[in-house]
């Protein structure tokens, strides 16, 4: 399993999403699903960009800054 840090751009905003997945394809799919679940009104997703990928180890994490 890997930890993925993705940037999701919608028509109204850009959000950072962190997911655990076995492949990049699964990570992109899970990121889109999580964004859709987060909003009451379904946003139009323009682009999803992979920013970082890390193997999961004890105490693995990302620093996310604006």
N, C-alpha and C positions, 0 to 999 in steps of 0.2 A: 504494500500500500504506500501511496505517496501523498504528500500534502501539496496542494496546488493553490497558488495565489493568482487570482484573475481580476481583470478590470472589465466591467460590463458597462457599455455605453448604451443608454436608452435615448429616446427623443427628448427627454426632459432633464436627465441627470447622468452622472457617472458614479458607479458604486464599486467598491472593492469586495470581492467574495473569496473566502478561503474554504476549500473543500478537501475531503479525503476521498481518493479514488484509486482504482487499480491501473487506469490508463488515461491518456490525455482526452480521448473521445468521451469517456465516462465523466471526466472532470468538467468538460464543457457542457455536457448534458445536465449534470447535477447543478452547475452554476446557474444555468437558465431556469431550471425548475425552482431553485431557491429564490431567485429574483421574482419570479412570477408569484410565489407563495407570500413574499414579503409585502407586496402592494395590493391594496383593495381593488384598484383599477389596473387591469393588465397592461403593463408598459410595452411599447414597441421596442424590441432590442435591436439596435443597429449593428453592434460589434461586440465580440468577446475576445479579449487579448490575454494570453498567458504571460504573466509577469515573472513568476518564479515557480520552481518545482523542487521539492526536497523529499528525500527518503525519511520516513517516520522513524525516529529514535526517541528514546526517553528524553524529555525536555526539549523537543524541537519546536520552533516557532518562527514567526515573521514579525518584523517591525513595519507597520503601515503608517505612513505619514502623508500629509497633504502638501 
